[in-house]
Amino acid sequence: MRPLVLLVVALLLGGCGDTESDTEGFTTTRAAPTTRESPAAPYVTKDPADFPKMASHLAFNFGNGSTNAHFALNVVRGCNPEVADQSIVLNPKQVNFIVPGTSVSSLSPTDCGAEDGFAVTYGSGYSSHSSAIVSPYRGIGTIRPFSDRDAALYEDGTRAFSENDPVLNMFSNGNDNATAEWAARLKAHWTLADLNGSLRKHPGMQGVWGDNFLWFNGVAQQKSSEGSTFGDLDGRSWDDGLVRNFEKLRALLGPNMLLGGNGAPWACSGSVDYAGDIPNGDCTAADAGMWEDTSSDIYSPSGWDARIPQFDRWIKAGARQGRAKYGVMVEYGTAGTGNLGHPLTATDERLGLAMATIGGIHLWAVHDGDWDTTVVPGGQFGIPEMGDNAAYARGWLGQPTSDPTRVAFGKWKRSFGGGSVYANLTDTAWRTDGVSVPPRNALFVKG
């Protein structure tokens, strides 16, 4: 089995939420919209899927696409984008992302995933790039080799976080050969190589994904084994480097390529502070993002008070921007960040699905210790409310008709065109709207 590890260096942080007991709908106070990019593909301006929305991440990289078709969002390996092409024929209301690697597409299942890869702030594809290449793809040019200056260093000169797989030095940015822009050019080159040179050749692919979109406020307190820190370096240049990395990637791949990453929504959603100087950079850099540390929050009233506003702010930032925002929260069973410590139960899944749905985002649920055990709506480990079964059709809830509503501490609801979702984190049953929501559980109601 593949180890269930996404490199986030244990820096996923929770935010602070409103804990008043009044009924309230959450809105965002983020910056004004930017100009809409044109022409824009429909999935750029609106998520095509209806709720509830499930996601998979590097779980189903091969096959005939039928498993991937159950999901509203898939992240697959760049060495086999064909599985997404097959999947989207079966389910046109989905978006798919690749994690690029140093391969040409269609490696065997045994080899796919073993190639050097490209996350956001780390990846062996960067550090193993030992000689310059002249990219055949427009605008990329000659890409210099990896340099020791591309690795983030603590003040004592040791590499930050990992000697073997260095975190990229996002303090270095501002020109095409600075680390941030250089890394984007290298990632764009291999993304296009995996896509046979053009997004048009793979109609099932809408975006590129990368782990570890690591905002400075998530790394500022980290130290080397000897206690060294980043010293006098502040977060402005680091966060500007992150944003410029994605701006360069978007410039090279085009406005119709969605950009996503683990941690990308943190600054825009209020989970961490944005230290950069680029106007609206916290919200405009990425289109999609993941929260990996949410498993332990699903039974916690204070966890809901923190997470739901974060999810809601992220999605609403997209509405102001004129580009759809895609969000994924993760619920891990026995492995992964903040896992529940047991294989997911039906109640675990129902509460996780409720948190994601009320928050307006997707759920990626991993039943136990391996991504192959990803919960499939209408398939393995799935519960009926997820859809894709005789009782509940795919997207049965439709679109929201209200904001996420906090009725009281530990009590949440949201209405949709096809029904309503309730979550009760208290220890007693909750009678509301003519239904009874069991304690420490969620209820999905049709109609």
C-alpha positions as a Markdown table, in Angstrom:
| # | Residue | x | y | z |
|---|---|---|---|---|
| 1 | Met | 0.0 | 0.0 | 0.0 |
| 2 | Arg | 1.1 | 3.5 | -0.7 |
| 3 | Pro | 1.8 | 5.5 | 2.6 |
| 4 | Leu | -1.0 | 7.9 | 3.4 |
| 5 | Val | 1.2 | 11.0 | 3.6 |
| 6 | Leu | 0.8 | 14.4 | 2.1 |
| 7 | Leu | 3.8 | 16.6 | 3.0 |
| 8 | Val | 2.3 | 19.4 | 5.1 |
| 9 | Val | 5.0 | 19.3 | 7.8 |
| 10 | Ala | 2.3 | 19.3 | 10.5 |
| 11 | Leu | 1.5 | 22.9 | 9.9 |
| 12 | Leu | -2.2 | 22.7 | 9.2 |
| 13 | Leu | -3.7 | 25.3 | 11.5 |
| 14 | Gly | -7.3 | 25.9 | 12.7 |
| 15 | Gly | -8.9 | 29.3 | 12.6 |
| 16 | Cys | -11.0 | 31.1 | 15.1 |
| 17 | Gly | -14.7 | 31.2 | 14.6 |
| 18 | Asp | -17.7 | 33.1 | 16.0 |
| 19 | Thr | -19.1 | 31.3 | 19.1 |
| 20 | Glu | -22.3 | 33.3 | 19.7 |
| 21 | Ser | -25.5 | 31.4 | 20.0 |
| 22 | Asp | -27.6 | 33.6 | 17.7 |
| 23 | Thr | -28.8 | 32.4 | 14.3 |
| 24 | Glu | -26.4 | 33.9 | 11.7 |
| 25 | Gly | -25.4 | 33.5 | 8.1 |
| 26 | Phe | -21.7 | 34.0 | 7.4 |
| 27 | Thr | -20.5 | 36.4 | 4.7 |
| 28 | Thr | -17.0 | 37.4 | 3.8 |
| 29 | Thr | -15.2 | 40.7 | 4.2 |
| 30 | Arg | -12.4 | 40.1 | 1.7 |
| 31 | Ala | -11.2 | 42.4 | -0.9 |
| 32 | Ala | -13.0 | 43.6 | -4.1 |
| 33 | Pro | -13.1 | 41.5 | -7.2 |
| 34 | Thr | -10.6 | 41.5 | -9.9 |
| 35 | Thr | -11.4 | 41.7 | -13.6 |
| 36 | Arg | -12.9 | 38.6 | -15.0 |
| 37 | Glu | -10.5 | 36.7 | -17.3 |
| 38 | Ser | -12.0 | 36.2 | -20.8 |
| 39 | Pro | -12.7 | 33.9 | -22.5 |
| 40 | Ala | -13.5 | 31.7 | -19.6 |
| 41 | Ala | -14.6 | 28.0 | -19.7 |
| 42 | Pro | -17.8 | 27.3 | -17.8 |
| 43 | Tyr | -16.1 | 25.4 | -15.1 |
| 44 | Val | -13.9 | 28.5 | -14.4 |
| 45 | Thr | -16.9 | 30.6 | -13.6 |
| 46 | Lys | -19.1 | 28.0 | -12.0 |
| 47 | Asp | -18.6 | 24.5 | -10.4 |
| 48 | Pro | -20.7 | 22.3 | -12.7 |
| 49 | Ala | -21.6 | 19.8 | -9.9 |
| 50 | Asp | -24.6 | 19.9 | -7.6 |
| 51 | Phe | -24.5 | 19.0 | -3.9 |
| 52 | Pro | -23.5 | 16.8 | -2.1 |
| 53 | Lys | -20.0 | 16.8 | -3.7 |
| 54 | Met | -17.4 | 14.1 | -3.1 |
| 55 | Ala | -13.7 | 14.2 | -4.1 |
| 56 | Ser | -10.9 | 11.7 | -4.6 |
| 57 | His | -7.2 | 12.5 | -4.4 |
| 58 | Leu | -4.7 | 10.2 | -6.1 |
| 59 | Ala | -6.8 | 7.2 | -5.2 |
| 60 | Phe | -8.0 | 5.9 | -8.6 |
| 61 | Asn | -5.3 | 6.6 | -11.2 |
| 62 | Phe | -6.2 | 3.8 | -13.6 |
| 63 | Gly | -9.2 | 1.8 | -14.8 |
| 64 | Asn | -11.9 | 2.7 | -17.2 |
| 65 | Gly | -12.9 | 5.9 | -15.5 |
| 66 | Ser | -16.1 | 4.4 | -14.0 |
| 67 | Thr | -14.9 | 4.8 | -10.4 |
| 68 | Asn | -13.7 | 8.4 | -10.9 |
| 69 | Ala | -17.1 | 9.2 | -12.5 |
| 70 | His | -18.8 | 9.0 | -9.1 |
| 71 | Phe | -16.9 | 12.0 | -7.9 |
| 72 | Ala | -17.4 | 15.7 | -8.6 |
| 73 | Leu | -13.6 | 16.3 | -8.3 |
| 74 | Asn | -10.7 | 14.0 | -8.9 |
| 75 | Val | -7.0 | 14.5 | -8.5 |
| 76 | Val | -5.1 | 12.0 | -10.7 |
| 77 | Arg | -1.5 | 11.4 | -11.7 |
| 78 | Gly | 0.0 | 13.2 | -14.6 |
| 79 | Cys | 1.3 | 9.9 | -16.0 |
| 80 | Asn | -2.3 | 8.9 | -16.8 |
| 81 | Pro | -4.6 | 11.8 | -17.6 |
| 82 | Glu | -6.6 | 9.4 | -19.8 |
| 83 | Val | -8.5 | 8.1 | -16.8 |
| 84 | Ala | -10.0 | 11.6 | -16.4 |
| 85 | Asp | -10.8 | 11.7 | -20.1 |
| 86 | Gln | -12.8 | 8.5 | -19.7 |
| 87 | Ser | -14.4 | 9.6 | -16.4 |
| 88 | Ile | -15.7 | 12.9 | -17.7 |
| 89 | Val | -17.6 | 11.2 | -20.5 |
| 90 | Leu | -19.5 | 9.3 | -17.9 |
| 91 | Asn | -20.0 | 12.3 | -15.7 |
| 92 | Pro | -19.6 | 15.7 | -17.4 |
| 93 | Lys | -20.4 | 17.5 | -14.2 |
| 94 | Gln | -17.0 | 17.1 | -12.7 |
| 95 | Val | -13.6 | 18.8 | -12.6 |
| 96 | Asn | -10.3 | 16.9 | -12.7 |
| 97 | Phe | -6.7 | 17.9 | -11.7 |
| 98 | Ile | -3.4 | 16.3 | -12.3 |
| 99 | Val | -0.3 | 16.2 | -10.2 |
| 100 | Pro | 2.5 | 16.5 | -12.8 |
| 101 | Gly | 5.6 | 14.4 | -12.8 |
| 102 | Thr | 8.7 | 13.8 | -14.9 |
| 103 | Ser | 7.0 | 11.4 | -17.3 |
| 104 | Val | 5.2 | 11.3 | -20.5 |
| 105 | Ser | 1.7 | 10.1 | -20.0 |
| 106 | Ser | 0.5 | 6.5 | -19.7 |
| 107 | Leu | 3.1 | 4.8 | -17.5 |
| 108 | Ser | 2.0 | 1.4 | -16.3 |
| 109 | Pro | 0.1 | 1.2 | -13.0 |
| 110 | Thr | 3.2 | -0.2 | -11.3 |
| 111 | Asp | 5.4 | 2.8 | -12.5 |
| 112 | Cys | 2.8 | 5.6 | -12.3 |
| 113 | Gly | 3.5 | 7.6 | -9.2 |
| 114 | Ala | 7.1 | 6.5 | -8.9 |
| 115 | Glu | 8.4 | 9.3 | -11.1 |
| 116 | Asp | 9.8 | 12.6 | -9.7 |
| 117 | Gly | 6.9 | 14.9 | -9.0 |
| 118 | Phe | 6.0 | 18.6 | -8.5 |
| 119 | Ala | 4.1 | 19.8 | -5.5 |
| 120 | Val | 4.0 | 23.6 | -4.7 |
| 121 | Thr | 6.8 | 24.1 | -2.2 |
| 122 | Tyr | 8.6 | 20.8 | -2.5 |
| 123 | Gly | 9.0 | 17.9 | -4.9 |
| 124 | Ser | 11.8 | 15.6 | -6.2 |
| 125 | Gly | 11.1 | 16.9 | -9.7 |
| 126 | Tyr | 12.6 | 20.2 | -8.7 |
| 127 | Ser | 15.7 | 19.0 | -6.8 |
| 128 | Ser | 16.5 | 16.3 | -9.5 |
| 129 | His | 16.4 | 18.9 | -12.3 |
| 130 | Ser | 20.2 | 18.8 | -12.8 |
| 131 | Ser | 20.7 | 20.2 | -16.3 |
| 132 | Ala | 19.1 | 23.1 | -18.2 |
| 133 | Ile | 16.4 | 22.2 | -20.7 |
| 134 | Val | 14.9 | 24.3 | -23.5 |
| 135 | Ser | 11.1 | 23.8 | -23.2 |
| 136 | Pro | 9.2 | 23.4 | -26.5 |
| 137 | Tyr | 6.2 | 25.0 | -24.9 |
| 138 | Arg | 5.3 | 28.6 | -25.6 |
| 139 | Gly | 6.6 | 31.2 | -23.1 |
| 140 | Ile | 8.6 | 28.8 | -20.9 |
| 141 | Gly | 12.1 | 29.2 | -22.5 |
| 142 | Thr | 15.3 | 27.7 | -21.1 |
| 143 | Ile | 14.9 | 26.4 | -17.6 |
| 144 | Arg | 18.1 | 26.4 | -15.5 |
| 145 | Pro | 19.1 | 23.5 | -13.3 |
| 146 | Phe | 18.2 | 23.3 | -9.6 |
| 147 | Ser | 20.6 | 25.3 | -7.4 |
| 148 | Asp | 21.3 | 25.1 | -3.7 |
| 149 | Arg | 19.9 | 28.6 | -3.5 |
| 150 | Asp | 16.4 | 27.1 | -4.4 |
| 151 | Ala | 16.2 | 25.4 | -1.0 |
| 152 | Ala | 14.8 | 27.3 | 1.9 |
| 153 | Leu | 17.4 | 27.6 | 4.7 |
| 154 | Tyr | 17.3 | 28.4 | 8.3 |
| 155 | Glu | 19.6 | 31.2 | 9.6 |
| 156 | Asp | 22.3 | 28.6 | 10.5 |
| 157 | Gly | 22.4 | 27.4 | 6.9 |
| 158 | Thr | 20.6 | 24.1 | 7.4 |
| 159 | Arg | 17.7 | 23.2 | 5.0 |
| 160 | Ala | 14.3 | 23.9 | 6.3 |
| 161 | Phe | 12.1 | 20.9 | 7.2 |
| 162 | Ser | 13.9 | 18.2 | 5.2 |
| 163 | Glu | 17.4 | 17.6 | 4.0 |
| 164 | Asn | 16.3 | 14.9 | 1.5 |
| 165 | Asp | 13.3 | 16.7 | -0.1 |
| 166 | Pro | 14.0 | 20.4 | 0.3 |
| 167 | Val | 11.3 | 23.0 | 0.7 |
| 168 | Leu | 11.6 | 25.6 | -2.1 |
| 169 | Asn | 12.9 | 29.0 | -1.1 |
| 170 | Met | 9.9 | 31.2 | -1.7 |
| 171 | Phe | 11.8 | 34.2 | -0.3 |
| 172 | Ser | 13.4 | 34.2 | -3.8 |
| 173 | Asn | 11.0 | 35.7 | -6.3 |
| 174 | Gly | 10.5 | 38.6 | -8.7 |
| 175 | Asn | 12.1 | 37.4 | -12.0 |
| 176 | Asp | 12.0 | 34.3 | -14.2 |
| 177 | Asn | 15.1 | 32.7 | -12.7 |
| 178 | Ala | 14.2 | 33.4 | -9.1 |
| 179 | Thr | 13.0 | 30.2 | -7.3 |
| 180 | Ala | 9.3 | 30.9 | -7.2 |
| 181 | Glu | 9.0 | 31.7 | -11.0 |
| 182 | Trp | 11.6 | 29.1 | -12.0 |
| 183 | Ala | 9.7 | 26.4 | -10.1 |
| 184 | Ala | 6.5 | 27.5 | -11.9 |
| 185 | Arg | 8.1 | 27.3 | -15.3 |
| 186 | Leu | 9.5 | 23.8 | -14.6 |
| 187 | Lys | 6.1 | 22.6 | -13.3 |
| 188 | Ala | 4.3 | 24.1 | -16.3 |
| 189 | His | 6.8 | 22.3 | -18.7 |
| 190 | Trp | 6.0 | 18.9 | -17.2 |
| 191 | Thr | 2.3 | 19.6 | -16.9 |
| 192 | Leu | 2.2 | 20.3 | -20.6 |
| 193 | Ala | 4.4 | 17.2 | -21.3 |
| 194 | Asp | 2.0 | 15.1 | -19.4 |
| 195 | Leu | -0.9 | 16.6 | -21.3 |
| 196 | Asn | 0.8 | 15.9 | -24.7 |
| 197 | Gly | 1.5 | 19.6 | -25.1 |
| 198 | Ser | -2.1 | 21.0 | -24.8 |
| 199 | Leu | -5.0 | 21.0 | -22.5 |
| 200 | Arg | -7.2 | 20.5 | -25.5 |
| 201 | Lys | -5.8 | 17.0 | -26.0 |
| 202 | His | -7.2 | 15.9 | -22.7 |
| 203 | Pro | -10.8 | 17.1 | -22.4 |
| 204 | Gly | -11.2 | 15.4 | -19.0 |
| 205 | Met | -8.5 | 17.6 | -17.4 |
| 206 | Gln | -9.3 | 21.1 | -16.0 |
| 207 | Gly | -6.5 | 21.8 | -13.6 |
| 208 | Val | -3.2 | 21.2 | -12.0 |
| 209 | Trp | -2.7 | 20.3 | -8.3 |
| 210 | Gly | 0.1 | 20.6 | -5.8 |
| 211 | Asp | 0.6 | 19.6 | -2.2 |
| 212 | Asn | 2.0 | 22.0 | 0.4 |
| 213 | Phe | 0.9 | 25.5 | -0.5 |
| 214 | Leu | 2.7 | 26.7 | 2.6 |
| 215 | Trp | 1.9 | 30.3 | 3.7 |
| 216 | Phe | 4.5 | 31.9 | 5.9 |
| 217 | Asn | 2.3 | 32.2 | 8.9 |
| 218 | Gly | 2.3 | 28.4 | 8.9 |
| 219 | Val | 6.1 | 28.1 | 8.9 |
| 220 | Ala | 7.3 | 31.2 | 10.9 |
| 221 | Gln | 7.6 | 29.4 | 14.2 |
| 222 | Gln | 9.4 | 26.3 | 12.8 |
| 223 | Lys | 12.9 | 25.6 | 13.9 |
| 224 | Ser | 15.9 | 23.4 | 12.9 |
| 225 | Ser | 17.0 | 20.6 | 15.2 |
| 226 | Glu | 19.5 | 23.1 | 16.7 |
| 227 | Gly | 16.9 | 25.7 | 17.3 |
| 228 | Ser | 17.7 | 28.0 | 14.3 |
| 229 | Thr | 14.8 | 29.9 | 12.6 |
| 230 | Phe | 14.4 | 32.0 | 9.5 |
| 231 | Gly | 16.0 | 34.9 | 11.5 |
| 232 | Asp | 15.1 | 38.4 | 10.3 |
| 233 | Leu | 13.3 | 37.2 | 7.1 |
| 234 | Asp | 9.7 | 38.2 | 7.3 |
| 235 | Gly | 6.7 | 36.8 | 5.6 |
| 236 | Arg | 6.1 | 39.4 | 2.9 |
| 237 | Ser | 8.6 | 38.0 | 0.4 |
| 238 | Trp | 7.6 | 34.4 | 1.2 |
| 239 | Asp | 3.9 | 34.9 | 0.6 |
| 240 | Asp | 4.6 | 37.1 | -2.4 |
| 241 | Gly | 6.7 | 34.2 | -3.7 |
| 242 | Leu | 3.8 | 31.7 | -3.3 |
| 243 | Val | 1.4 | 34.0 | -5.1 |
| 244 | Arg | 4.0 | 34.8 | -7.9 |
| 245 | Asn | 4.6 | 31.1 | -8.4 |
| 246 | Phe | 0.9 | 30.6 | -9.1 |
| 247 | Glu | 0.7 | 33.8 | -11.2 |
| 248 | Lys | 3.5 | 32.5 | -13.4 |
| 249 | Leu | 1.9 | 29.1 | -13.7 |
| 250 | Arg | -1.4 | 30.7 | -14.7 |
| 251 | Ala | 0.3 | 32.9 | -17.3 |
| 252 | Leu | 2.0 | 29.8 | -18.9 |
| 253 | Leu | -1.0 | 27.4 | -18.7 |
| 254 | Gly | -3.7 | 29.9 | -19.5 |
| 255 | Pro | -6.7 | 31.3 | -17.7 |
| 256 | Asn | -8.8 | 28.2 | -18.3 |
| 257 | Met | -6.5 | 25.9 | -16.3 |
| 258 | Leu | -7.6 | 25.7 | -12.7 |
| 259 | Leu | -4.9 | 25.9 | -10.1 |
| 260 | Gly | -5.2 | 24.0 | -6.8 |
| 261 | Gly | -3.2 | 23.0 | -3.8 |
| 262 | Asn | -3.3 | 21.7 | -0.2 |
| 263 | Gly | -3.4 | 24.7 | 2.0 |
| 264 | Ala | -4.1 | 27.2 | -0.8 |
| 265 | Pro | -7.3 | 28.6 | 0.9 |
| 266 | Trp | -5.9 | 29.2 | 4.3 |
| 267 | Ala | -5.0 | 32.9 | 4.0 |
| 268 | Cys | -8.2 | 33.9 | 2.0 |
| 269 | Ser | -10.4 | 32.0 | 4.5 |
| 270 | Gly | -8.9 | 33.5 | 7.6 |
| 271 | Ser | -7.1 | 30.3 | 8.8 |
| 272 | Val | -3.8 | 32.2 | 8.7 |
| 273 | Asp | -2.8 | 35.8 | 8.1 |
| 274 | Tyr | -1.6 | 36.9 | 4.7 |
| 275 | Ala | 1.8 | 38.6 | 5.0 |
| 276 | Gly | 2.3 | 39.5 | 1.3 |
| 277 | Asp | 2.0 | 42.8 | -0.5 |
| 278 | Ile | 0.4 | 41.6 | -3.7 |
| 279 | Pro | -3.2 | 43.1 | -3.7 |
| 280 | Asn | -5.8 | 40.3 | -3.2 |
| 281 | Gly | -3.0 | 37.7 | -3.5 |
| 282 | Asp | -4.4 | 35.7 | -0.6 |
| 283 | Cys | -7.6 | 35.1 | -2.6 |
| 284 | Thr | -6.8 | 35.3 | -6.3 |
| 285 | Ala | -3.7 | 33.0 | -6.6 |
| 286 | Ala | -5.6 | 29.7 | -6.5 |
| 287 | Asp | -8.9 | 28.3 | -7.7 |
| 288 | Ala | -9.0 | 25.2 | -5.5 |
| 289 | Gly | -7.7 | 24.1 | -2.2 |
| 290 | Met | -7.8 | 21.5 | 0.5 |
| 291 | Trp | -8.1 | 21.5 | 4.3 |
| 292 | Glu | -6.4 | 18.3 | 5.5 |
| 293 | Asp | -6.7 | 18.7 | 9.3 |
| 294 | Thr | -10.5 | 18.6 | 9.6 |
| 295 | Ser | -11.2 | 15.0 | 10.8 |
| 296 | Ser | -11.1 | 15.8 | 14.5 |
| 297 | Asp | -13.4 | 18.8 | 14.0 |
| 298 | Ile | -16.5 | 16.9 | 12.8 |
| 299 | Tyr | -17.7 | 16.1 | 16.4 |
| 300 | Ser | -16.6 | 19.5 | 17.9 |
| 301 | Pro | -19.0 | 22.5 | 18.1 |
| 302 | Ser | -16.0 | 24.8 | 18.3 |
| 303 | Gly | -14.5 | 23.0 | 15.3 |
| 304 | Trp | -17.6 | 23.7 | 13.3 |
| 305 | Asp | -17.5 | 27.3 | 14.4 |
| 306 | Ala | -14.0 | 27.6 | 13.0 |
| 307 | Arg | -14.4 | 25.6 | 9.8 |
| 308 | Ile | -17.7 | 26.6 | 8.3 |
| 309 | Pro | -16.8 | 30.3 | 8.1 |
| 310 | Gln | -13.5 | 29.4 | 6.5 |
| 311 | Phe | -15.1 | 27.3 | 3.8 |
| 312 | Asp | -17.8 | 29.9 | 3.2 |
| 313 | Arg | -15.3 | 32.8 | 2.9 |
| 314 | Trp | -13.3 | 30.8 | 0.4 |
| 315 | Ile | -16.3 | 30.0 | -1.8 |
| 316 | Lys | -17.7 | 33.5 | -1.7 |
| 317 | Ala | -14.3 | 35.0 | -2.6 |
| 318 | Gly | -14.7 | 33.2 | -5.9 |
| 319 | Ala | -18.1 | 34.7 | -6.5 |
| 320 | Arg | -16.7 | 38.2 | -6.1 |
| 321 | Gln | -13.7 | 37.4 | -8.3 |
| 322 | Gly | -15.8 | 35.9 | -11.1 |
| 323 | Arg | -13.9 | 32.6 | -10.9 |
| 324 | Ala | -15.4 | 29.6 | -9.1 |
| 325 | Lys | -13.6 | 28.4 | -6.0 |
| 326 | Tyr | -13.4 | 24.7 | -5.3 |
| 327 | Gly | -12.8 | 23.4 | -1.8 |
| 328 | Val | -12.1 | 20.0 | -0.3 |
| 329 | Met | -12.1 | 18.9 | 3.3 |
| 330 | Val | -10.5 | 15.6 | 4.2 |
| 331 | Glu | -11.8 | 13.0 | 6.7 |
| 332 | Tyr | -9.2 | 10.4 | 7.5 |
| 333 | Gly | -9.9 | 7.1 | 9.2 |
| 334 | Thr | -6.7 | 5.5 | 10.5 |
| 335 | Ala | -3.9 | 7.4 | 8.8 |
| 336 | Gly | -3.3 | 11.0 | 7.7 |
| 337 | Thr | -3.3 | 14.4 | 9.5 |
| 338 | Gly | -5.6 | 14.4 | 12.5 |
| 339 | Asn | -7.1 | 11.0 | 11.7 |
| 340 | Leu | -10.0 | 9.7 | 13.8 |
| 341 | Gly | -8.0 | 6.6 | 14.8 |
| 342 | His | -10.5 | 4.0 | 13.5 |
| 343 | Pro | -12.1 | 3.1 | 10.1 |
| 344 | Leu | -14.8 | 5.6 | 9.3 |
| 345 | Thr | -18.3 | 4.7 | 10.6 |
| 346 | Ala | -21.5 | 5.7 | 8.9 |
| 347 | Thr | -22.0 | 8.5 | 11.5 |
| 348 | Asp | -18.4 | 9.7 | 10.9 |
| 349 | Glu | -19.1 | 9.9 | 7.2 |
| 350 | Arg | -22.5 | 11.6 | 7.6 |
| 351 | Leu | -21.1 | 14.3 | 9.9 |
| 352 | Gly | -18.1 | 14.8 | 7.5 |
| 353 | Leu | -20.5 | 15.1 | 4.5 |
| 354 | Ala | -22.7 | 17.5 | 6.5 |
| 355 | Met | -19.7 | 19.7 | 7.4 |
| 356 | Ala | -18.5 | 19.9 | 3.8 |
| 357 | Thr | -22.0 | 20.4 | 2.3 |
| 358 | Ile | -23.1 | 23.1 | 4.8 |
| 359 | Gly | -19.7 | 24.8 | 4.2 |
| 360 | Gly | -20.3 | 24.6 | 0.4 |
| 361 | Ile | -17.3 | 22.4 | -0.5 |
| 362 | His | -16.4 | 18.8 | -1.4 |
| 363 | Leu | -15.6 | 15.9 | 1.0 |
| 364 | Trp | -12.7 | 13.5 | 0.5 |
| 365 | Ala | -13.2 | 10.6 | 2.9 |
| 366 | Val | -10.6 | 7.9 | 3.4 |
| 367 | His | -12.1 | 4.9 | 5.2 |
| 368 | Asp | -9.0 | 3.6 | 6.9 |
| 369 | Gly | -5.2 | 3.7 | 6.2 |
| 370 | Asp | -4.8 | 3.9 | 2.4 |
| 371 | Trp | -6.1 | 6.1 | -0.3 |
| 372 | Asp | -7.4 | 3.1 | -2.2 |
| 373 | Thr | -10.0 | 3.0 | 0.6 |
| 374 | Thr | -11.4 | 6.3 | -0.4 |
| 375 | Val | -15.2 | 6.4 | 0.1 |
| 376 | Val | -17.0 | 6.2 | -3.2 |
| 377 | Pro | -20.6 | 7.6 | -3.4 |
| 378 | Gly | -22.7 | 4.7 | -4.6 |
| 379 | Gly | -19.7 | 2.4 | -4.1 |
| 380 | Gln | -17.3 | 1.2 | -1.5 |
| 381 | Phe | -17.9 | 2.4 | 2.0 |
| 382 | Gly | -20.4 | 5.0 | 0.8 |
| 383 | Ile | -23.6 | 6.0 | 2.7 |
| 384 | Pro | -26.8 | 6.7 | 0.8 |
| 385 | Glu | -26.9 | 10.4 | 1.4 |
| 386 | Met | -23.8 | 10.8 | -0.7 |
| 387 | Gly | -25.8 | 10.1 | -3.8 |
| 388 | Asp | -25.3 | 7.8 | -6.8 |
| 389 | Asn | -27.7 | 5.2 | -5.5 |
| 390 | Ala | -31.4 | 4.3 | -5.9 |
| 391 | Ala | -32.5 | 6.3 | -2.9 |
| 392 | Tyr | -30.5 | 9.4 | -3.6 |
| 393 | Ala | -29.5 | 10.4 | -7.2 |
| 394 | Arg | -26.2 | 12.1 | -7.9 |
| 395 | Gly | -26.4 | 15.8 | -6.9 |
| 396 | Trp | -29.8 | 15.3 | -5.3 |
| 397 | Leu | -29.5 | 18.4 | -3.1 |
| 398 | Gly | -28.9 | 20.7 | -6.0 |
| 399 | Gln | -27.7 | 24.3 | -5.2 |
| 400 | Pro | -27.9 | 26.2 | -1.9 |
| 401 | Thr | -30.9 | 28.4 | -1.3 |
| 402 | Ser | -29.5 | 29.8 | 2.0 |
| 403 | Asp | -26.2 | 30.6 | 3.7 |
| 404 | Pro | -24.7 | 28.2 | 6.3 |
| 405 | Thr | -26.7 | 29.0 | 9.4 |
| 406 | Arg | -25.5 | 28.6 | 13.0 |
| 407 | Val | -28.7 | 28.2 | 14.9 |
| 408 | Ala | -27.0 | 27.8 | 18.3 |
| 409 | Phe | -23.8 | 26.4 | 19.7 |
| 410 | Gly | -23.4 | 23.0 | 18.1 |
| 411 | Lys | -26.4 | 23.3 | 15.8 |
| 412 | Trp | -26.1 | 24.1 | 12.1 |
| 413 | Lys | -28.3 | 23.9 | 9.0 |
| 414 | Arg | -28.4 | 24.9 | 5.3 |
| 415 | Ser | -31.2 | 24.6 | 2.8 |
| 416 | Phe | -30.8 | 23.5 | -0.9 |
| 417 | Gly | -33.2 | 23.3 | -3.8 |
| 418 | Gly | -33.5 | 19.6 | -3.2 |
| 419 | Gly | -33.7 | 19.4 | 0.6 |
| 420 | Ser | -32.0 | 20.5 | 3.8 |
| 421 | Val | -28.9 | 19.4 | 5.8 |
| 422 | Tyr | -28.8 | 19.6 | 9.6 |
| 423 | Ala | -25.9 | 18.9 | 12.0 |
| 424 | Asn | -26.3 | 18.5 | 15.8 |
| 425 | Leu | -23.1 | 18.4 | 17.8 |
| 426 | Thr | -24.8 | 18.4 | 21.1 |
| 427 | Asp | -25.6 | 15.4 | 23.3 |
| 428 | Thr | -29.4 | 15.7 | 23.0 |
| 429 | Ala | -31.8 | 15.4 | 20.1 |
| 430 | Trp | -32.6 | 18.7 | 18.3 |
| 431 | Arg | -36.2 | 19.3 | 17.2 |
| 432 | Thr | -36.4 | 21.8 | 14.3 |
| 433 | Asp | -38.4 | 22.4 | 11.1 |
| 434 | Gly | -40.5 | 19.4 | 11.9 |
| 435 | Val | -37.6 | 16.9 | 12.1 |
| 436 | Ser | -35.5 | 15.5 | 14.9 |
| 437 | Val | -31.8 | 15.6 | 14.4 |
| 438 | Pro | -30.1 | 12.9 | 16.5 |
| 439 | Pro | -27.4 | 13.9 | 19.0 |
| 440 | Arg | -23.8 | 14.0 | 17.6 |
| 441 | Asn | -25.1 | 13.2 | 14.1 |
| 442 | Ala | -26.4 | 14.8 | 11.0 |
| 443 | Leu | -29.6 | 14.6 | 9.1 |
| 444 | Phe | -30.2 | 15.0 | 5.3 |
| 445 | Val | -33.8 | 15.6 | 4.4 |
| 446 | Lys | -35.3 | 15.6 | 0.9 |
| 447 | Gly | -37.7 | 18.1 | -0.4 |
